[in-house]
Amino acid sequence: MEFKRNIIITGGAGFIGSHVVRLFVTKYPEYRIINVDKLTYAGNLANLADIEDRENYVFVKADICDFEKMQEVMAAYNVDSIIHLAAESHVDRSIKDPFTFARTNVMGTLSLLQAAKCRWESLPEGYEGKLFYHISTDEVYGALQFDGTLFTETTKYDPHSPYSASKASSDHFVRAFHDTYGMPTIVTNCSNNYGPYQFPEKLIPLFINNIRHRRPLPVYGKGENVRDWLYVVDHARAIDVIFHKGKVAETYNIGGFNEWRNIDIVKVIIKTVDRLLGNPEGASLDLITYVTDRKGHDLRYAIDSTKLKNELGWEPSLQFEEGIEKTVRWYLDNQEWMDNVTSGNYQSYYEEMYGKR
């Protein structure tokens, strides 16, 4: 079958990546989607069981740092576009092991860029009809005070953790390949995502699972840090819109206009999980456990998505209360998935992060 487009989505077995893969595979049967994923601890093909037999879906197990393999995949599938989501993304892990973050997020991105450059420059049409779309984070911008300001596309980079520093570096490489070689690139910076299929090292699935098992809920410092939250399906929708309508060499911020203090998020999760489990209201409040604050913990993130709304017409479809209800229900209805991903070495990781309980 001849496909209209051949698109690599890296990290497609992960949390955000699986939602993007599912959206593109189902919405665009005329596109062939090549899911390139190393299947580390956070990659799980069970996330895509519902679409794995589709004719326009291909899975390739590979490390994006393997430059020769990336060249091979580019040629084998005549790839014209890359949507790059693969990344190490947990700040706590980056503090303990910055080398892994530099390798995957910086060198992995460079490997993909160079493989795309070599392939596309070898073709008669060159870069025409090609796109390298790089997904980044709002954390590259640093931190905001409680003064109502928001991150915009022109906010100066000021990363504070090894994770955000590695993502900032990868963003710079993507833009440099446009400026130096003329590669068509787009960069987007998104706020905190939540929703189904998120690995439970992140706050919301971790706390849902801990409430279910009556484990402590570790809250950094006093829980006063503020984050902007976006339902993952809305992020996938934004990626779809930007991929098709975004302007080359532009940056777009993707956020939910939805700021919450961590402690308030925790209380909403507790209230929702207790209600859905049939527990008395407030039954799990005693699980809140304040722990030593994270090193270099940014105070507040908040994204201004006005450019994306005004230029491309995207805005979030769900309010947080509706999104968290859908999210909690999904995890409670898919306890087998949660039990599977938290087996093996997850428990030792949890104990290393938060101590034995």
C-alpha positions in Angstrom: 0.0 0.0 0.0 1.3 3.5 -0.9 1.0 5.9 2.0 0.6 9.6 1.7 3.1 10.2 4.5 5.6 8.1 6.5 6.0 9.5 10.0 8.4 8.4 12.7 7.0 9.0 16.2 9.7 8.4 18.8 8.8 7.3 22.2 5.5 6.1 20.9 5.1 3.4 23.5 5.4 5.9 26.3 2.7 8.1 28.0 2.3 11.0 25.7 3.7 9.2 22.7 1.1 6.4 22.8 -1.7 8.9 22.7 -0.1 10.6 19.7 0.4 7.3 17.9 -3.2 6.3 18.6 -4.5 9.6 17.3 -2.5 9.6 14.1 -3.0 5.9 13.3 -6.8 6.1 13.7 -7.4 9.6 12.3 -5.1 9.3 9.3 -5.2 5.8 7.7 -3.4 7.2 4.7 -0.4 7.9 6.9 2.1 5.1 7.9 3.1 5.6 11.5 6.5 4.1 12.5 6.7 3.9 16.3 10.4 3.9 17.3 10.8 3.1 21.0 13.6 1.6 23.0 11.1 0.2 25.5 12.8 1.4 28.7 10.9 1.2 32.0 8.4 3.8 30.9 7.7 2.3 27.4 4.9 -0.3 27.3 3.4 -1.8 24.1 0.3 -2.7 26.1 -0.5 1.1 25.8 -1.1 0.4 22.1 -2.8 -3.0 22.1 -5.9 -1.6 20.5 -4.1 -0.4 17.4 -1.2 -2.7 17.1 -2.7 -4.7 14.2 -3.6 -1.7 12.0 -2.2 -1.8 8.5 -0.7 1.7 8.8 1.2 1.0 12.1 4.7 -0.3 12.4 6.7 -0.8 15.6 10.5 -0.6 15.6 12.4 -1.4 18.8 15.4 0.9 18.7 17.5 3.3 20.6 17.4 6.8 19.1 21.1 7.2 20.1 21.9 4.4 17.5 22.7 6.7 14.6 23.2 3.9 12.1 19.9 2.3 13.1 18.1 5.7 12.7 19.6 6.0 9.2 18.4 2.5 8.4 14.8 3.2 9.6 14.7 6.5 7.7 15.6 4.8 4.5 13.6 1.6 4.9 10.3 3.5 5.4 11.1 6.5 3.2 10.4 8.7 6.2 9.3 12.3 5.5 8.5 13.5 9.0 9.6 12.9 12.6 7.6 13.7 15.7 10.1 13.4 18.4 8.8 12.6 21.9 11.3 10.1 23.2 13.0 11.5 26.3 14.0 10.8 29.8 11.6 13.1 31.7 11.6 12.5 35.5 13.4 15.3 37.4 14.2 13.1 40.4 15.9 10.6 38.1 17.9 13.3 36.4 19.2 14.5 39.7 20.5 11.0 40.5 21.7 10.2 37.0 22.3 13.2 34.8 24.5 11.2 32.3 21.5 9.2 31.1 19.5 12.4 30.5 22.3 13.9 28.5 22.7 10.8 26.4 19.0 10.3 25.6 17.8 13.8 25.4 20.8 15.5 23.8 22.7 12.9 21.9 19.5 11.0 21.0 18.0 14.1 19.5 21.3 14.9 17.6 21.3 11.4 16.3 17.8 11.8 14.9 18.6 15.2 13.4 21.7 14.0 11.7 20.0 10.9 10.4 17.2 13.0 9.0 19.7 15.5 7.5 21.6 12.8 5.7 18.5 11.1 4.3 16.6 14.2 3.2 19.6 15.9 1.7 20.2 12.8 -0.4 16.8 13.0 -2.1 16.1 15.0 -5.3 13.5 17.1 -3.6 15.7 17.8 -0.5 13.8 19.2 2.4 10.6 19.9 0.5 7.6 18.3 2.2 9.7 17.3 5.3 9.3 18.2 8.9 11.2 17.5 12.2 8.8 18.3 15.0 10.4 18.4 18.4 8.3 18.2 21.6 9.9 19.9 24.6 8.8 21.1 28.1 8.0 24.3 29.9 10.7 23.5 32.4 13.4 24.9 30.0 12.1 28.4 30.9 13.0 28.0 34.6 10.6 29.2 37.3 8.1 32.0 37.8 7.2 33.9 40.9 3.6 34.3 42.1 3.1 37.5 40.1 0.7 36.4 37.4 3.4 36.2 34.7 3.4 33.4 32.1 5.9 31.6 30.0 5.7 32.8 26.4 7.5 31.6 23.3 10.0 34.4 23.8 10.8 33.7 27.4 14.5 33.4 28.0 15.7 29.8 28.7 16.8 29.3 32.3 16.8 25.6 33.1 17.4 24.5 36.7 17.6 20.7 36.7 19.6 18.2 34.7 16.4 17.2 33.0 15.4 20.7 31.9 19.1 21.5 31.0 19.1 18.4 28.7 15.8 19.4 27.1 17.0 23.0 26.6 20.1 21.7 24.9 18.1 19.5 22.6 15.8 22.4 21.7 18.9 24.4 20.7 20.2 21.6 18.5 16.8 21.4 16.7 16.8 25.2 16.0 20.5 25.1 15.0 19.7 22.4 12.3 17.1 24.8 10.8 19.4 27.8 10.9 22.5 25.9 9.6 21.1 23.4 7.2 17.6 24.7 6.4 15.9 21.7 7.9 12.2 22.4 8.4 11.7 22.2 12.2 9.1 23.1 14.8 9.5 23.1 18.6 6.7 23.0 21.1 7.0 23.4 24.9 4.2 21.9 26.9 3.1 22.0 30.6 2.6 19.0 32.9 0.5 16.3 31.3 -1.8 13.9 33.1 -4.2 11.1 32.0 -4.3 7.4 31.1 -1.1 5.3 30.6 1.3 7.6 32.6 4.0 5.7 34.4 3.4 5.9 38.1 6.6 7.8 39.0 4.7 11.0 38.2 2.5 12.6 40.8 -1.1 11.8 39.7 -0.8 8.1 38.9 1.6 7.6 41.8 -0.9 9.0 44.3 -3.9 7.2 42.8 -2.0 4.0 43.2 -0.8 4.8 46.7 -4.3 5.7 47.9 -5.6 2.4 46.5 -2.9 0.5 48.5 -3.0 2.8 51.6 0.6 3.9 51.1 2.0 7.4 52.1 1.6 10.3 49.6 5.0 12.0 49.5 4.6 15.7 49.1 7.7 17.8 48.5 8.3 20.7 51.0 4.9 22.2 51.9 3.3 21.4 48.6 3.2 25.0 47.6 4.9 24.6 44.2 2.5 25.4 41.3 2.1 23.6 38.0 0.0 24.2 34.9 -1.8 20.9 34.0 -3.0 19.6 30.6 -5.0 16.5 29.8 -2.8 14.3 27.6 -5.4 13.9 24.9 -5.6 17.6 24.5 -1.8 17.6 24.1 -2.1 15.0 21.4 -4.7 17.2 19.7 -2.4 20.1 19.8 0.5 18.1 18.3 -1.9 17.1 15.4 -2.9 20.7 14.7 0.7 22.0 14.9 2.1 19.2 12.7 -0.4 20.0 10.0 -0.8 23.8 10.3 2.2 25.1 12.2 4.8 27.3 10.6 8.3 26.0 10.0 10.9 27.4 12.5 8.2 28.5 14.9 7.9 27.7 18.6 4.4 27.1 20.1 3.7 26.8 23.8 1.0 24.3 24.8 -0.7 24.7 28.2 -4.0 24.4 30.0 -4.4 27.8 31.6 -4.9 25.6 34.6 -2.6 26.3 37.6 -2.7 24.3 40.8 -0.6 24.1 43.9 0.7 20.5 44.4 -1.0 20.2 47.8 -4.4 21.2 46.2 -3.9 18.7 43.4 -3.3 16.0 46.1 -6.5 16.9 47.9 -8.5 16.7 44.7 -7.0 13.3 43.9 -7.8 12.1 47.5 -11.4 13.3 47.3 -12.0 11.7 43.9 -10.3 8.4 44.6 -12.0 8.0 48.0 -15.4 8.8 46.4 -14.9 6.3 43.6 -13.6 3.6 45.9 -16.6 4.1 48.3 -14.4 5.4 51.1 -15.7 8.0 53.6 -14.8 11.5 52.4 -11.3 12.5 53.6 -10.4 8.9 54.6 -7.1 9.1 52.8 -6.0 12.6 54.0 -3.9 11.0 56.7 -1.7 9.5 54.0 -0.2 12.9 53.1 3.5 12.8 54.1 5.7 15.9 53.7 9.2 15.0 52.5 12.4 17.0 52.1 12.0 19.3 49.1 13.6 18.4 45.8 16.9 20.0 45.0 16.5 23.0 42.8 12.7 22.7 42.9 11.1 25.3 40.6 8.4 27.3 42.4 5.9 27.9 39.6 5.3 27.0 35.9 2.6 28.6 33.9 2.2 28.5 30.1 0.7 31.1 27.9 -0.9 29.3 24.9 -2.4 32.5 23.3 -0.2 32.2 20.2 -1.4 28.6 19.6 -5.0 29.6 20.1 -4.9 32.7 18.0 -2.9 31.3 15.1 -4.0 27.7 14.9 -7.3 27.6 16.8 -6.3 25.1 19.4 -7.5 25.3 23.0 -8.0 22.7 25.8 -11.2 20.7 25.6 -11.4 19.6 29.3 -11.4 21.5 32.6 -9.2 19.9 35.2 -12.1 18.6 37.4 -13.5 16.7 34.4 -10.0 15.5 33.3 -9.0 14.2 36.8 -12.4 12.4 37.1 -11.7 10.6 33.8 -8.1 9.9 34.8 -8.9 8.4 38.2 -11.6 6.3 36.7 -9.2 4.9 34.1 -6.6 3.9 36.6 -9.1 2.3 38.9 -10.7 0.5 36.0 -7.3 -0.7 34.7 -5.7 -2.0 37.9 -4.1 -4.9 36.0 -2.2 -2.4 33.8 -1.0 -0.6 36.9 0.0 -3.8 38.7 2.0 -4.9 35.6 3.9 -1.6 35.3 4.7 -1.4 39.0 6.0 -5.0 39.2 9.7 -5.9 38.8 12.2 -3.1 39.8 9.5 -0.4 40.3 9.3 -1.1 44.1 13.1 -0.7 44.6 12.9 2.5 42.6 10.0 3.8 44.7 11.9 2.9 47.9 15.0 4.7 46.7 13.0 7.8 45.8 10.8 8.0 48.9 12.1 5.5 51.4 10.7 2.2 52.6 7.2 2.3 54.0 
